[in-house]
Amino acid sequence: VVKNSLDVVKISSFEAASTLTITDARGNTRVRKSAMASMSLPDGTEKRIIKFTSPAEVSGTGILIFDYPEKSDDMWIYLPALRKTRRIVSKEKSKSFMGSEFSNANMAAPGLDDFTYILLGSESYQGTACAKIQSMPINEDLMDEYGYSKSVSWVDENSFLVYQIQYYDFDGDLFKTITNSDFRELDKGKYMVTGMKAVNHQNNRSSVMVMEQVSVTSTNESYFSVAYLEKE
C-alpha cells in the first residue's frame, strides 16, 4: 500500500508554479511564490528544483533535491544574499522549509526502506475507505533526519492517494498534521497533490501550499544542477 501511494504521485516530468502561504499564531500571513520543475530517471531517482520568485526578500532563493530510491537524499540551497550554495545535511532535513510548517524532508518522497509499517486497520476519511498505516523510522538517526518518532497516514484503498498524515514528536505527542486536499491527474493513473496544508498543533502555526499552472512537459535536465540553481 505504501509503495503504491508513492508510485501514484511519481510523475515522469513536470513543471509548475506554486504559492506558499504561512500563517502565524496571531493570524498574520506571508505569501511566497515559486517555480518548480521535476523529472524521474529510469533508476527511480527523482530530481526537483524549486526557485522562489517573490517577495523580494526570498526571490532567487533556490532548493535542489536529488531524491534517491535506495539511499539518503541530497539537498542543496542557494542563498542569493550570500551568493553561496550549501548542502542541507541530514540533521537539517527536519528543519522548516522556507519558514513554513512543512519541513525540508516534506519536499521529497520518504525512503520506503527507512520505515517499519503497521496496518492499523481500515477507517473512513471524509466518506472514503482508507487504510490507516503507522510508519516508524527504523533507527534514531532516521528519526532525527525526519524529525518525528512516527506518523499515521490515511491512504485511499482504491486510488492509493494519501489524504492525511499525522506526525508525532519524540515524546509520542501529536505535533503536526498534513492534509492533502486537492489532486490533479496529470497522466493516466498518475496524480499530483495540488493543495496541501500543514498545521502545527504545538505552536498554532499553519502553512498552505497550492500548485498552479501544472504541466507535464519534457523538462530540461540542465535545470537540475548547482550551476542552474545559482543562475539569477
Residue pairs with C-beta under 8 A, 6 or more apart in sequence:
1 119
1 131
1 133
1 155
1 160
2 112
2 115
2 117
2 133
2 135
2 153
2 155
3 112
4 160
5 153
5 155
5 160
5 161
5 162
6 109
6 110
6 112
7 160
8 159
8 160
8 161
8 189
8 190
8 191
9 109
9 161
9 190
9 191
9 192
9 193
10 40
10 46
10 109
10 190
11 38
11 40
11 186
11 187
11 190
11 192
11 216
12 39
12 40
12 187
12 190
12 216
13 38
13 39
13 40
13 216
13 217
13 218
13 219
14 37
14 38
14 39
14 186
14 192
14 214
14 215
14 216
14 217
14 219
15 35
15 36
15 37
15 38
15 214
15 215
15 217
15 219
16 35
16 36
16 37
16 192
16 211
16 212
16 213
16 214
16 215
17 33
17 34
17 35
17 36
17 211
17 212
17 213
18 33
18 34
18 35
18 36
18 50
18 209
18 210
18 211
18 212
19 31
19 32
19 33
19 209
19 210
19 212
20 31
20 32
20 33
20 34
20 98
20 100
20 207
20 208
20 209
21 29
21 30
21 31
21 32
21 207
21 208
21 209
21 210
22 29
22 30
22 31
22 32
22 99
22 100
22 101
22 205
22 206
22 207
23 29
23 205
23 206
23 207
23 208
24 205
25 203
25 204
25 205
30 99
31 55
32 52
32 54
32 55
32 58
32 98
33 52
33 53
33 54
34 50
34 51
34 52
34 53
35 50
35 51
35 53
36 48
36 49
36 50
36 51
36 211
37 48
37 49
37 219
37 220
37 223
37 224
38 46
38 47
38 48
38 49
38 219
39 46
39 47
39 219
39 221
39 224
40 46
40 47
41 47
43 69
44 68
44 69
44 70
45 66
45 67
45 68
45 69
46 65
46 66
46 67
46 108
46 109
47 64
47 65
47 66
47 67
47 221
47 224
48 64
48 65
48 67
48 107
48 108
48 224
49 62
49 63
49 64
49 65
49 223
49 224
49 228
49 229
50 62
50 63
50 65
50 107
51 60
51 61
51 62
51 229
52 58
52 59
52 60
52 61
52 62
52 98
53 59
58 98
59 80
60 78
60 80
60 232
61 77
61 78
61 79
61 80
61 98
62 77
62 78
62 229
62 230
63 75
63 76
63 77
63 78
63 88
63 97
63 104
63 107
63 229
64 75
64 76
64 77
64 78
64 224
64 225
64 226
64 229
65 73
65 74
65 75
65 107
65 108
66 73
66 74
66 75
66 224
67 73
67 108
67 109
68 74
68 111
69 111
69 112
70 111
70 113
71 111
72 90
72 111
72 145
73 93
73 108
73 111
74 87
75 87
75 88
75 93
75 104
75 107
75 108
76 85
76 86
76 87
76 88
76 226
76 229
77 85
77 86
77 88
78 84
78 85
78 226
78 229
78 230
79 85
79 86
80 232
83 230
85 226
85 229
85 230
88 104
90 141
90 144
90 145
91 144
91 145
92 104
93 103
93 104
93 105
93 145
93 146
93 147
94 103
94 104
94 105
94 144
94 145
94 146
94 147
94 148
95 103
95 104
95 147
96 102
96 103
96 104
97 103
97 104
97 106
97 107
100 198
100 207
100 209
101 176
101 198
101 199
101 200
101 205
101 206
101 207
102 178
102 196
102 198
102 207
102 209
103 146
103 147
105 145
105 146
105 147
106 178
106 198
110 135
110 146
113 138
114 137
114 138
114 142
114 146
115 135
115 136
115 137
115 138
115 142
116 135
116 136
116 138
117 133
117 134
117 135
117 136
118 133
118 134
118 136
119 131
119 132
119 133
120 132
120 133
120 134
120 152
121 131
121 132
122 129
122 130
122 131
122 132
122 157
123 130
123 132
123 154
124 130
125 154
125 163
125 164
126 163
128 156
128 163
129 156
129 157
129 158
130 154
130 155
130 156
130 157
130 163
131 154
131 155
131 157
132 152
132 153
132 154
132 155
133 152
133 153
133 155
134 150
134 151
134 152
135 150
135 151
135 152
135 153
136 149
136 150
137 143
137 145
137 146
137 148
137 149
137 150
143 149
143 170
147 167
148 167
148 168
148 169
148 170
148 175
148 176
149 168
149 169
149 170
149 172
150 167
150 168
150 172
151 165
151 166
151 167
151 168
152 165
152 166
152 168
153 162
153 164
153 165
153 166
154 162
154 163
154 164
154 165
155 161
155 162
155 163
156 162
156 163
159 191
161 180
161 183
161 191
162 180
163 179
163 180
164 177
164 178
164 179
164 180
165 177
165 178
166 174
166 176
166 177
167 174
167 175
167 176
167 177
167 178
168 174
168 175
169 175
169 202
173 202
174 201
175 200
175 201
175 202
176 198
176 199
176 200
176 201
177 198
177 199
177 201
178 196
178 197
178 198
178 199
179 196
179 197
179 199
180 193
180 195
180 196
181 195
181 196
181 197
182 193
182 194
182 195
182 210
183 191
183 192
183 193
183 194
184 191
184 192
184 194
184 211
184 214
185 191
186 192
186 214
186 216
187 216
192 211
192 214
193 211
194 210
194 211
194 212
194 214
195 208
195 209
195 210
195 211
196 208
196 209
197 206
197 207
197 208
197 209
198 206
198 207
198 208
199 205
199 206
200 206
222 228
